[in-house]
């Protein structure tokens, strides 16, 4: 059985690492990204089961816009 994949889009490194560590302890596969543009590319490549989006991301695209694009 494969582990569910969770993509974490968070520009605060400490928060992203803490979330990833907690989720990995629970048996999830995680990947953390720190910008909106990279998030969209990684969603296409990774096809995660869940995406956790920070609303205020660095870059030109914020979490709200990413959410509307992946919906």
mmCIF file of the N, C-alpha and C atoms, coordinates in Angstrom:
data_MODEL
# 
_entry.id   MODEL 
# 
loop_
_atom_site.group_PDB 
_atom_site.id 
_atom_site.type_symbol 
_atom_site.label_atom_id 
_atom_site.label_alt_id 
_atom_site.label_comp_id 
_atom_site.label_asym_id 
_atom_site.label_entity_id 
_atom_site.label_seq_id 
_atom_site.pdbx_PDB_ins_code 
_atom_site.Cartn_x 
_atom_site.Cartn_y 
_atom_site.Cartn_z 
_atom_site.occupancy 
_atom_site.B_iso_or_equiv 
_atom_site.pdbx_formal_charge 
_atom_site.auth_seq_id 
_atom_site.auth_comp_id 
_atom_site.auth_asym_id 
_atom_site.auth_atom_id 
_atom_site.pdbx_PDB_model_num 
ATOM 1   N N  . UNK A 1 1  ? 0.845   -1.182 0.000   1.00 0.00 ? 1  UNK A N  1 
ATOM 2   C CA . UNK A 1 1  ? 0.000   0.000  0.000   1.00 0.00 ? 1  UNK A CA 1 
ATOM 3   C C  . UNK A 1 1  ? 0.889   1.245  0.000   1.00 0.00 ? 1  UNK A C  1 
ATOM 4   N N  . UNK A 1 2  ? 0.595   2.187  -0.893  1.00 0.00 ? 2  UNK A N  1 
ATOM 5   C CA . UNK A 1 2  ? 1.391   3.406  -0.965  1.00 0.00 ? 2  UNK A CA 1 
ATOM 6   C C  . UNK A 1 2  ? 0.912   4.419  0.066   1.00 0.00 ? 2  UNK A C  1 
ATOM 7   N N  . UNK A 1 3  ? 1.848   5.225  0.519   1.00 0.00 ? 3  UNK A N  1 
ATOM 8   C CA . UNK A 1 3  ? 1.521   6.258  1.489   1.00 0.00 ? 3  UNK A CA 1 
ATOM 9   C C  . UNK A 1 3  ? 0.818   7.409  0.777   1.00 0.00 ? 3  UNK A C  1 
ATOM 10  N N  . UNK A 1 4  ? -0.214  7.995  1.398   1.00 0.00 ? 4  UNK A N  1 
ATOM 11  C CA . UNK A 1 4  ? -0.834  9.186  0.812   1.00 0.00 ? 4  UNK A CA 1 
ATOM 12  C C  . UNK A 1 4  ? 0.194   10.316 0.724   1.00 0.00 ? 4  UNK A C  1 
ATOM 13  N N  . UNK A 1 5  ? 0.141   11.076 -0.370  1.00 0.00 ? 5  UNK A N  1 
ATOM 14  C CA . UNK A 1 5  ? 1.092   12.158 -0.611  1.00 0.00 ? 5  UNK A CA 1 
ATOM 15  C C  . UNK A 1 5  ? 0.466   13.504 -0.253  1.00 0.00 ? 5  UNK A C  1 
ATOM 16  N N  . UNK A 1 6  ? 1.188   14.277 0.557   1.00 0.00 ? 6  UNK A N  1 
ATOM 17  C CA . UNK A 1 6  ? 0.726   15.606 0.950   1.00 0.00 ? 6  UNK A CA 1 
ATOM 18  C C  . UNK A 1 6  ? 1.774   16.627 0.538   1.00 0.00 ? 6  UNK A C  1 
ATOM 19  N N  . UNK A 1 7  ? 1.341   17.632 -0.197  1.00 0.00 ? 7  UNK A N  1 
ATOM 20  C CA . UNK A 1 7  ? 2.208   18.726 -0.604  1.00 0.00 ? 7  UNK A CA 1 
ATOM 21  C C  . UNK A 1 7  ? 1.957   19.898 0.337   1.00 0.00 ? 7  UNK A C  1 
ATOM 22  N N  . UNK A 1 8  ? 3.019   20.410 0.935   1.00 0.00 ? 8  UNK A N  1 
ATOM 23  C CA . UNK A 1 8  ? 2.925   21.538 1.857   1.00 0.00 ? 8  UNK A CA 1 
ATOM 24  C C  . UNK A 1 8  ? 3.489   22.766 1.149   1.00 0.00 ? 8  UNK A C  1 
ATOM 25  N N  . UNK A 1 9  ? 2.654   23.780 0.966   1.00 0.00 ? 9  UNK A N  1 
ATOM 26  C CA . UNK A 1 9  ? 3.088   25.021 0.339   1.00 0.00 ? 9  UNK A CA 1 
ATOM 27  C C  . UNK A 1 9  ? 3.123   26.090 1.429   1.00 0.00 ? 9  UNK A C  1 
ATOM 28  N N  . UNK A 1 10 ? 4.317   26.341 1.939   1.00 0.00 ? 10 UNK A N  1 
ATOM 29  C CA . UNK A 1 10 ? 4.504   27.228 3.089   1.00 0.00 ? 10 UNK A CA 1 
ATOM 30  C C  . UNK A 1 10 ? 5.859   27.917 2.947   1.00 0.00 ? 10 UNK A C  1 
ATOM 31  N N  . UNK A 1 11 ? 5.876   29.258 3.052   1.00 0.00 ? 11 UNK A N  1 
ATOM 32  C CA . UNK A 1 11 ? 7.135   29.977 2.892   1.00 0.00 ? 11 UNK A CA 1 
ATOM 33  C C  . UNK A 1 11 ? 7.917   30.167 4.194   1.00 0.00 ? 11 UNK A C  1 
ATOM 34  N N  . UNK A 1 12 ? 7.342   29.817 5.315   1.00 0.00 ? 12 UNK A N  1 
ATOM 35  C CA . UNK A 1 12 ? 8.071   29.831 6.587   1.00 0.00 ? 12 UNK A CA 1 
ATOM 36  C C  . UNK A 1 12 ? 8.675   28.442 6.789   1.00 0.00 ? 12 UNK A C  1 
ATOM 37  N N  . UNK A 1 13 ? 9.988   28.343 6.665   1.00 0.00 ? 13 UNK A N  1 
ATOM 38  C CA . UNK A 1 13 ? 10.670  27.048 6.664   1.00 0.00 ? 13 UNK A CA 1 
ATOM 39  C C  . UNK A 1 13 ? 10.422  26.254 7.940   1.00 0.00 ? 13 UNK A C  1 
ATOM 40  N N  . UNK A 1 14 ? 10.442  26.907 9.076   1.00 0.00 ? 14 UNK A N  1 
ATOM 41  C CA . UNK A 1 14 ? 10.245  26.204 10.350  1.00 0.00 ? 14 UNK A CA 1 
ATOM 42  C C  . UNK A 1 14 ? 8.856   25.571 10.413  1.00 0.00 ? 14 UNK A C  1 
ATOM 43  N N  . UNK A 1 15 ? 7.857   26.295 9.959   1.00 0.00 ? 15 UNK A N  1 
ATOM 44  C CA . UNK A 1 15 ? 6.487   25.774 9.965   1.00 0.00 ? 15 UNK A CA 1 
ATOM 45  C C  . UNK A 1 15 ? 6.374   24.597 8.997   1.00 0.00 ? 15 UNK A C  1 
ATOM 46  N N  . UNK A 1 16 ? 6.934   24.741 7.803   1.00 0.00 ? 16 UNK A N  1 
ATOM 47  C CA . UNK A 1 16 ? 6.874   23.671 6.807   1.00 0.00 ? 16 UNK A CA 1 
ATOM 48  C C  . UNK A 1 16 ? 7.559   22.405 7.311   1.00 0.00 ? 16 UNK A C  1 
ATOM 49  N N  . UNK A 1 17 ? 8.731   22.561 7.917   1.00 0.00 ? 17 UNK A N  1 
ATOM 50  C CA . UNK A 1 17 ? 9.456   21.393 8.429   1.00 0.00 ? 17 UNK A CA 1 
ATOM 51  C C  . UNK A 1 17 ? 8.707   20.725 9.581   1.00 0.00 ? 17 UNK A C  1 
ATOM 52  N N  . UNK A 1 18 ? 8.102   21.519 10.452  1.00 0.00 ? 18 UNK A N  1 
ATOM 53  C CA . UNK A 1 18 ? 7.339   20.966 11.572  1.00 0.00 ? 18 UNK A CA 1 
ATOM 54  C C  . UNK A 1 18 ? 6.117   20.203 11.062  1.00 0.00 ? 18 UNK A C  1 
ATOM 55  N N  . UNK A 1 19 ? 5.394   20.790 10.121  1.00 0.00 ? 19 UNK A N  1 
ATOM 56  C CA . UNK A 1 19 ? 4.236   20.103 9.528   1.00 0.00 ? 19 UNK A CA 1 
ATOM 57  C C  . UNK A 1 19 ? 4.658   18.795 8.866   1.00 0.00 ? 19 UNK A C  1 
ATOM 58  N N  . UNK A 1 20 ? 5.734   18.851 8.093   1.00 0.00 ? 20 UNK A N  1 
ATOM 59  C CA . UNK A 1 20 ? 6.212   17.657 7.396   1.00 0.00 ? 20 UNK A CA 1 
ATOM 60  C C  . UNK A 1 20 ? 6.602   16.565 8.386   1.00 0.00 ? 20 UNK A C  1 
ATOM 61  N N  . UNK A 1 21 ? 7.308   16.929 9.450   1.00 0.00 ? 21 UNK A N  1 
ATOM 62  C CA . UNK A 1 21 ? 7.727   15.940 10.448  1.00 0.00 ? 21 UNK A CA 1 
ATOM 63  C C  . UNK A 1 21 ? 6.525   15.283 11.121  1.00 0.00 ? 21 UNK A C  1 
ATOM 64  N N  . UNK A 1 22 ? 5.542   16.076 11.498  1.00 0.00 ? 22 UNK A N  1 
ATOM 65  C CA . UNK A 1 22 ? 4.331   15.536 12.142  1.00 0.00 ? 22 UNK A CA 1 
ATOM 66  C C  . UNK A 1 22 ? 3.576   14.597 11.204  1.00 0.00 ? 22 UNK A C  1 
ATOM 67  N N  . UNK A 1 23 ? 3.434   15.007 9.953   1.00 0.00 ? 23 UNK A N  1 
ATOM 68  C CA . UNK A 1 23 ? 2.702   14.191 8.987   1.00 0.00 ? 23 UNK A CA 1 
ATOM 69  C C  . UNK A 1 23 ? 3.448   12.901 8.650   1.00 0.00 ? 23 UNK A C  1 
ATOM 70  N N  . UNK A 1 24 ? 4.764   12.970 8.568   1.00 0.00 ? 24 UNK A N  1 
ATOM 71  C CA . UNK A 1 24 ? 5.549   11.767 8.278   1.00 0.00 ? 24 UNK A CA 1 
ATOM 72  C C  . UNK A 1 24 ? 5.465   10.766 9.427   1.00 0.00 ? 24 UNK A C  1 
ATOM 73  N N  . UNK A 1 25 ? 5.403   11.266 10.663  1.00 0.00 ? 25 UNK A N  1 
ATOM 74  C CA . UNK A 1 25 ? 5.216   10.369 11.819  1.00 0.00 ? 25 UNK A CA 1 
ATOM 75  C C  . UNK A 1 25 ? 3.875   9.645  11.740  1.00 0.00 ? 25 UNK A C  1 
ATOM 76  N N  . UNK A 1 26 ? 2.899   10.286 11.118  1.00 0.00 ? 26 UNK A N  1 
ATOM 77  C CA . UNK A 1 26 ? 1.577   9.684  10.966  1.00 0.00 ? 26 UNK A CA 1 
ATOM 78  C C  . UNK A 1 26 ? 1.480   8.776  9.738   1.00 0.00 ? 26 UNK A C  1 
ATOM 79  N N  . UNK A 1 27 ? 2.576   8.669  8.978   1.00 0.00 ? 27 UNK A N  1 
ATOM 80  C CA . UNK A 1 27 ? 2.612   7.742  7.860   1.00 0.00 ? 27 UNK A CA 1 
ATOM 81  C C  . UNK A 1 27 ? 2.378   8.340  6.487   1.00 0.00 ? 27 UNK A C  1 
ATOM 82  N N  . UNK A 1 28 ? 2.447   9.660  6.371   1.00 0.00 ? 28 UNK A N  1 
ATOM 83  C CA . UNK A 1 28 ? 2.248   10.308 5.084   1.00 0.00 ? 28 UNK A CA 1 
ATOM 84  C C  . UNK A 1 28 ? 3.590   10.603 4.423   1.00 0.00 ? 28 UNK A C  1 
ATOM 85  N N  . UNK A 1 29 ? 3.568   10.654 3.108   1.00 0.00 ? 29 UNK A N  1 
ATOM 86  C CA . UNK A 1 29 ? 4.727   11.101 2.330   1.00 0.00 ? 29 UNK A CA 1 
ATOM 87  C C  . UNK A 1 29 ? 4.529   12.591 2.095   1.00 0.00 ? 29 UNK A C  1 
ATOM 88  N N  . UNK A 1 30 ? 5.538   13.407 2.386   1.00 0.00 ? 30 UNK A N  1 
ATOM 89  C CA . UNK A 1 30 ? 5.372   14.850 2.254   1.00 0.00 ? 30 UNK A CA 1 
ATOM 90  C C  . UNK A 1 30 ? 6.423   15.458 1.334   1.00 0.00 ? 30 UNK A C  1 
ATOM 91  N N  . UNK A 1 31 ? 6.083   16.633 0.847   1.00 0.00 ? 31 UNK A N  1 
ATOM 92  C CA . UNK A 1 31 ? 7.002   17.457 0.073   1.00 0.00 ? 31 UNK A CA 1 
ATOM 93  C C  . UNK A 1 31 ? 6.642   18.897 0.421   1.00 0.00 ? 31 UNK A C  1 
ATOM 94  N N  . UNK A 1 32 ? 7.642   19.730 0.695   1.00 0.00 ? 32 UNK A N  1 
ATOM 95  C CA . UNK A 1 32 ? 7.395   21.127 1.049   1.00 0.00 ? 32 UNK A CA 1 
ATOM 96  C C  . UNK A 1 32 ? 7.946   22.051 -0.036  1.00 0.00 ? 32 UNK A C  1 
ATOM 97  N N  . UNK A 1 33 ? 7.163   23.062 -0.373  1.00 0.00 ? 33 UNK A N  1 
ATOM 98  C CA . UNK A 1 33 ? 7.509   24.048 -1.394  1.00 0.00 ? 33 UNK A CA 1 
ATOM 99  C C  . UNK A 1 33 ? 7.325   25.426 -0.772  1.00 0.00 ? 33 UNK A C  1 
ATOM 100 N N  . UNK A 1 34 ? 8.164   26.393 -1.164  1.00 0.00 ? 34 UNK A N  1 
ATOM 101 C CA . UNK A 1 34 ? 8.077   27.703 -0.512  1.00 0.00 ? 34 UNK A CA 1 
ATOM 102 C C  . UNK A 1 34 ? 7.574   28.852 -1.391  1.00 0.00 ? 34 UNK A C  1 
ATOM 103 N N  . UNK A 1 35 ? 7.158   28.591 -2.619  1.00 0.00 ? 35 UNK A N  1 
ATOM 104 C CA . UNK A 1 35 ? 6.627   29.671 -3.455  1.00 0.00 ? 35 UNK A CA 1 
ATOM 105 C C  . UNK A 1 35 ? 5.451   29.167 -4.292  1.00 0.00 ? 35 UNK A C  1 
ATOM 106 N N  . UNK A 1 36 ? 4.611   30.102 -4.675  1.00 0.00 ? 36 UNK A N  1 
ATOM 107 C CA . UNK A 1 36 ? 3.418   29.748 -5.440  1.00 0.00 ? 36 UNK A CA 1 
ATOM 108 C C  . UNK A 1 36 ? 3.707   29.129 -6.793  1.00 0.00 ? 36 UNK A C  1 
ATOM 109 N N  . UNK A 1 37 ? 4.681   29.693 -7.500  1.00 0.00 ? 37 UNK A N  1 
ATOM 110 C CA . UNK A 1 37 ? 5.010   29.177 -8.825  1.00 0.00 ? 37 UNK A CA 1 
ATOM 111 C C  . UNK A 1 37 ? 5.517   27.734 -8.730  1.00 0.00 ? 37 UNK A C  1 
ATOM 112 N N  . UNK A 1 38 ? 6.357   27.461 -7.759  1.00 0.00 ? 38 UNK A N  1 
ATOM 113 C CA . UNK A 1 38 ? 6.885   26.108 -7.570  1.00 0.00 ? 38 UNK A CA 1 
ATOM 114 C C  . UNK A 1 38 ? 5.788   25.139 -7.156  1.00 0.00 ? 38 UNK A C  1 
ATOM 115 N N  . UNK A 1 39 ? 4.820   25.637 -6.417  1.00 0.00 ? 39 UNK A N  1 
ATOM 116 C CA . UNK A 1 39 ? 3.714   24.789 -5.967  1.00 0.00 ? 39 UNK A CA 1 
ATOM 117 C C  . UNK A 1 39 ? 2.934   24.247 -7.156  1.00 0.00 ? 39 UNK A C  1 
ATOM 118 N N  . UNK A 1 40 ? 2.613   25.100 -8.099  1.00 0.00 ? 40 UNK A N  1 
ATOM 119 C CA . UNK A 1 40 ? 1.858   24.645 -9.275  1.00 0.00 ? 40 UNK A CA 1 
ATOM 120 C C  . UNK A 1 40 ? 2.642   23.605 -10.069 1.00 0.00 ? 40 UNK A C  1 
ATOM 121 N N  . UNK A 1 41 ? 3.939   23.820 -10.235 1.00 0.00 ? 41 UNK A N  1 
ATOM 122 C CA . UNK A 1 41 ? 4.775   22.849 -10.947 1.00 0.00 ? 41 UNK A CA 1 
ATOM 123 C C  . UNK A 1 41 ? 4.815   21.513 -10.202 1.00 0.00 ? 41 UNK A C  1 
ATOM 124 N N  . UNK A 1 42 ? 4.952   21.567 -8.884  1.00 0.00 ? 42 UNK A N  1 
ATOM 125 C CA . UNK A 1 42 ? 5.048   20.342 -8.091  1.00 0.00 ? 42 UNK A CA 1 
ATOM 126 C C  . UNK A 1 42 ? 3.716   19.595 -8.057  1.00 0.00 ? 42 UNK A C  1 
ATOM 127 N N  . UNK A 1 43 ? 2.607   20.309 -8.072  1.00 0.00 ? 43 UNK A N  1 
ATOM 128 C CA . UNK A 1 43 ? 1.294   19.653 -8.118  1.00 0.00 ? 43 UNK A CA 1 
ATOM 129 C C  . UNK A 1 43 ? 1.181   18.830 -9.397  1.00 0.00 ? 43 UNK A C  1 
ATOM 130 N N  . UNK A 1 44 ? 1.617   19.406 -10.499 1.00 0.00 ? 44 UNK A N  1 
ATOM 131 C CA . UNK A 1 44 ? 1.564   18.680 -11.773 1.00 0.00 ? 44 UNK A CA 1 
ATOM 132 C C  . UNK A 1 44 ? 2.460   17.442 -11.750 1.00 0.00 ? 44 UNK A C  1 
ATOM 133 N N  . UNK A 1 45 ? 3.648   17.579 -11.171 1.00 0.00 ? 45 UNK A N  1 
ATOM 134 C CA . UNK A 1 45 ? 4.611   16.474 -11.162 1.00 0.00 ? 45 UNK A CA 1 
ATOM 135 C C  . UNK A 1 45 ? 4.271   15.406 -10.129 1.00 0.00 ? 45 UNK A C  1 
ATOM 136 N N  . UNK A 1 46 ? 3.892   15.817 -8.932  1.00 0.00 ? 46 UNK A N  1 
ATOM 137 C CA . UNK A 1 46 ? 3.695   14.892 -7.818  1.00 0.00 ? 46 UNK A CA 1 
ATOM 138 C C  . UNK A 1 46 ? 2.285   14.303 -7.771  1.00 0.00 ? 46 UNK A C  1 
ATOM 139 N N  . UNK A 1 47 ? 1.310   15.049 -8.237  1.00 0.00 ? 47 UNK A N  1 
ATOM 140 C CA . UNK A 1 47 ? -0.107  14.684 -8.141  1.00 0.00 ? 47 UNK A CA 1 
ATOM 141 C C  . UNK A 1 47 ? -0.451  14.228 -6.720  1.00 0.00 ? 47 UNK A C  1 
ATOM 142 N N  . UNK A 1 48 ? -0.323  15.165 -5.754  1.00 0.00 ? 48 UNK A N  1 
ATOM 143 C CA . UNK A 1 48 ? -0.555  14.808 -4.355  1.00 0.00 ? 48 UNK A CA 1 
ATOM 144 C C  . UNK A 1 48 ? -2.023  14.499 -4.072  1.00 0.00 ? 48 UNK A C  1 
ATOM 145 N N  . UNK A 1 49 ? -2.244  13.768 -2.981  1.00 0.00 ? 49 UNK A N  1 
ATOM 146 C CA . UNK A 1 49 ? -3.600  13.477 -2.535  1.00 0.00 ? 49 UNK A CA 1 
ATOM 147 C C  . UNK A 1 49 ? -4.215  14.667 -1.810  1.00 0.00 ? 49 UNK A C  1 
ATOM 148 N N  . UNK A 1 50 ? -3.358  15.506 -1.218  1.00 0.00 ? 50 UNK A N  1 
ATOM 149 C CA . UNK A 1 50 ? -3.801  16.674 -0.466  1.00 0.00 ? 50 UNK A CA 1 
ATOM 150 C C  . UNK A 1 50 ? -2.753  17.769 -0.600  1.00 0.00 ? 50 UNK A C  1 
ATOM 151 N N  . UNK A 1 51 ? -3.208  19.026 -0.712  1.00 0.00 ? 51 UNK A N  1 
ATOM 152 C CA . UNK A 1 51 ? -2.300  20.170 -0.746  1.00 0.00 ? 51 UNK A CA 1 
ATOM 153 C C  . UNK A 1 51 ? -2.661  21.091 0.407   1.00 0.00 ? 51 UNK A C  1 
ATOM 154 N N  . UNK A 1 52 ? -1.685  21.381 1.261   1.00 0.00 ? 52 UNK A N  1 
ATOM 155 C CA . UNK A 1 52 ? -1.860  22.349 2.340   1.00 0.00 ? 52 UNK A CA 1 
ATOM 156 C C  . UNK A 1 52 ? -1.260  23.662 1.877   1.00 0.00 ? 52 UNK A C  1 
ATOM 157 N N  . UNK A 1 53 ? -2.098  24.693 1.749   1.00 0.00 ? 53 UNK A N  1 
ATOM 158 C CA . UNK A 1 53 ? -1.670  25.969 1.189   1.00 0.00 ? 53 UNK A CA 1 
ATOM 159 C C  . UNK A 1 53 ? -1.637  27.083 2.229   1.00 0.00 ? 53 UNK A C  1 
ATOM 160 N N  . UNK A 1 54 ? -0.518  27.779 2.286   1.00 0.00 ? 54 UNK A N  1 
ATOM 161 C CA . UNK A 1 54 ? -0.425  29.012 3.044   1.00 0.00 ? 54 UNK A CA 1 
ATOM 162 C C  . UNK A 1 54 ? -1.106  30.083 2.196   1.00 0.00 ? 54 UNK A C  1 
ATOM 163 N N  . UNK A 1 55 ? -1.896  30.938 2.798   1.00 0.00 ? 55 UNK A N  1 
ATOM 164 C CA . UNK A 1 55 ? -2.586  31.972 2.035   1.00 0.00 ? 55 UNK A CA 1 
ATOM 165 C C  . UNK A 1 55 ? -1.595  33.004 1.505   1.00 0.00 ? 55 UNK A C  1 
ATOM 166 N N  . UNK A 1 56 ? -0.645  33.429 2.330   1.00 0.00 ? 56 UNK A N  1 
ATOM 167 C CA . UNK A 1 56 ? 0.325   34.457 1.934   1.00 0.00 ? 56 UNK A CA 1 
ATOM 168 C C  . UNK A 1 56 ? 1.661   33.809 1.595   1.00 0.00 ? 56 UNK A C  1 
ATOM 169 N N  . UNK A 1 57 ? 1.863   33.518 0.327   1.00 0.00 ? 57 UNK A N  1 
ATOM 170 C CA . UNK A 1 57 ? 3.113   32.925 -0.142  1.00 0.00 ? 57 UNK A CA 1 
ATOM 171 C C  . UNK A 1 57 ? 3.964   33.986 -0.813  1.00 0.00 ? 57 UNK A C  1 
ATOM 172 N N  . UNK A 1 58 ? 5.282   33.796 -0.785  1.00 0.00 ? 58 UNK A N  1 
ATOM 173 C CA . UNK A 1 58 ? 6.137   34.719 -1.529  1.00 0.00 ? 58 UNK A CA 1 
ATOM 174 C C  . UNK A 1 58 ? 5.993   34.415 -3.021  1.00 0.00 ? 58 UNK A C  1 
ATOM 175 N N  . UNK A 1 59 ? 6.201   35.426 -3.823  1.00 0.00 ? 59 UNK A N  1 
ATOM 176 C CA . UNK A 1 59 ? 6.056   35.260 -5.265  1.00 0.00 ? 59 UNK A CA 1 
ATOM 177 C C  . UNK A 1 59 ? 4.813   35.962 -5.779  1.00 0.00 ? 59 UNK A C  1 
ATOM 178 N N  . UNK A 1 60 ? 4.519   35.734 -7.035  1.00 0.00 ? 60 UNK A N  1 
ATOM 179 C CA . UNK A 1 60 ? 3.405   36.417 -7.683  1.00 0.00 ? 60 UNK A CA 1 
ATOM 180 C C  . UNK A 1 60 ? 2.054   35.753 -7.438  1.00 0.00 ? 60 UNK A C  1 
ATOM 181 N N  . UNK A 1 61 ? 2.055   34.486 -7.035  1.00 0.00 ? 61 UNK A N  1 
ATOM 182 C CA . UNK A 1 61 ? 0.810   33.747 -6.851  1.00 0.00 ? 61 UNK A CA 1 
ATOM 183 C C  . UNK A 1 61 ? 0.643   33.420 -5.370  1.00 0.00 ? 61 UNK A C  1 
ATOM 184 N N  . UNK A 1 62 ? -0.525  33.722 -4.795  1.00 0.00 ? 62 UNK A N  1 
ATOM 185 C CA . UNK A 1 62 ? -0.759  33.389 -3.394  1.00 0.00 ? 62 UNK A CA 1 
ATOM 186 C C  . UNK A 1 62 ? -1.566  32.100 -3.279  1.00 0.00 ? 62 UNK A C  1 
ATOM 187 N N  . UNK A 1 63 ? -1.778  31.645 -2.057  1.00 0.00 ? 63 UNK A N  1 
ATOM 188 C CA . UNK A 1 63 ? -2.481  30.387 -1.820  1.00 0.00 ? 63 UNK A CA 1 
ATOM 189 C C  . UNK A 1 63 ? -3.922  30.388 -2.308  1.00 0.00 ? 63 UNK A C  1 
ATOM 190 N N  . UNK A 1 64 ? -4.580  31.534 -2.250  1.00 0.00 ? 64 UNK A N  1 
ATOM 191 C CA . UNK A 1 64 ? -5.966  31.636 -2.731  1.00 0.00 ? 64 UNK A CA 1 
ATOM 192 C C  . UNK A 1 64 ? -6.019  31.377 -4.233  1.00 0.00 ? 64 UNK A C  1 
ATOM 193 N N  . UNK A 1 65 ? -5.116  31.999 -4.966  1.00 0.00 ? 65 UNK A N  1 
ATOM 194 C CA . UNK A 1 65 ? -5.083  31.825 -6.432  1.00 0.00 ? 65 UNK A CA 1 
ATOM 195 C C  . UNK A 1 65 ? -4.714  30.383 -6.803  1.00 0.00 ? 65 UNK A C  1 
ATOM 196 N N  . UNK A 1 66 ? -3.761  29.802 -6.085  1.00 0.00 ? 66 UNK A N  1 
ATOM 197 C CA . UNK A 1 66 ? -3.396  28.423 -6.347  1.00 0.00 ? 66 UNK A CA 1 
ATOM 198 C C  . UNK A 1 66 ? -4.593  27.502 -6.106  1.00 0.00 ? 66 UNK A C  1 
ATOM 199 N N  . UNK A 1 67 ? -5.295  27.731 -5.002  1.00 0.00 ? 67 UNK A N  1 
ATOM 200 C CA . UNK A 1 67 ? -6.472  26.929 -4.695  1.00 0.00 ? 67 UNK A CA 1 
ATOM 201 C C  . UNK A 1 67 ? -7.520  26.999 -5.783  1.00 0.00 ? 67 UNK A C  1 
ATOM 202 N N  . UNK A 1 68 ? -7.732  28.173 -6.332  1.00 0.00 ? 68 UNK A N  1 
ATOM 203 C CA . UNK A 1 68 ? -8.727  28.294 -7.405  1.00 0.00 ? 68 UNK A CA 1 
ATOM 204 C C  . UNK A 1 68 ? -8.254  27.608 -8.687  1.00 0.00 ? 68 UNK A C  1 
ATOM 205 N N  . UNK A 1 69 ? -6.941  27.590 -8.926  1.00 0.00 ? 69 UNK A N  1 
ATOM 206 C CA . UNK A 1 69 ? -6.420  26.942 -10.131 1.00 0.00 ? 69 UNK A CA 1 
ATOM 207 C C  . UNK A 1 69 ? -6.468  25.424 -10.034 1.00 0.00 ? 69 UNK A C  1 
ATOM 208 N N  . UNK A 1 70 ? -6.220  24.868 -8.846  1.00 0.00 ? 70 UNK A N  1 
ATOM 209 C CA . UNK A 1 70 ? -6.203  23.410 -8.725  1.00 0.00 ? 70 UNK A CA 1 
ATOM 210 C C  . UNK A 1 70 ? -7.590  22.831 -8.516  1.00 0.00 ? 70 UNK A C  1 
ATOM 211 N N  . UNK A 1 71 ? -8.517  23.657 -8.164  1.00 0.00 ? 71 UNK A N  1 
ATOM 212 C CA . UNK A 1 71 ? -9.885  23.203 -7.953  1.00 0.00 ? 71 UNK A CA 1 
ATOM 213 C C  . UNK A 1 71 ? -10.448 22.744 -9.266  1.00 0.00 ? 71 UNK A C  1 
# 
